[in-house]
């Protein structure tokens, strides 16, 4: 059975946004469907992020790459969430991060111009966006603080409690990278929990 991507978006957003049918039609018109393959790159480092993505199915990873080719995962975006390389998308500058679809995914994409139009013309969209960004900011601070103040076991235990799908669904290298630990440490932590 084919999933109606727009209806998934409406069901996900409806608790936090009150739009008329005409406004929903405008939102849906701004959303372009995209299907990705596993490990498909949606944004390369150094390019300007053109789209805000809504994940209907799958998972996106926003990550950094250093001069030695080492990767560091900044964010993971699962079903029912928006994501992009936000500094690049907002400031219209080259991105320091890349975006990868680490699972085959079904996405809705909103261009920067359409995103700005929705913010400027729909108070409900602006409010929902503001509240979502506040929560994302809080989550990012909590994650940064955990990387600074907690050991590997504490970070793993919190992830298992709050977001076990990351550990259950994603390859170990992405989980270890997200936790800021080695794959060997992750394997030891998983073995202790069995």
Secondary structure, DSSP 8 states (H G I E B T S, - for coil): ----HHHHHHHHHGGG----HHHHHHHHHHEEEEEE-TTEEEE-TTSB--EEEEEEESEEEEEEE-TT--EEEEEEEETT-EE--HHHHHHTSB-SEEEEE-S-EEEEEEEHHHHHHHHHH-HHHHHHHHHHHHHHHHHHHHHHHHHHH--HHHHHHHHHHH-HHHHHHS-HHHHHHHHTS-HHHHHHHHHHH-
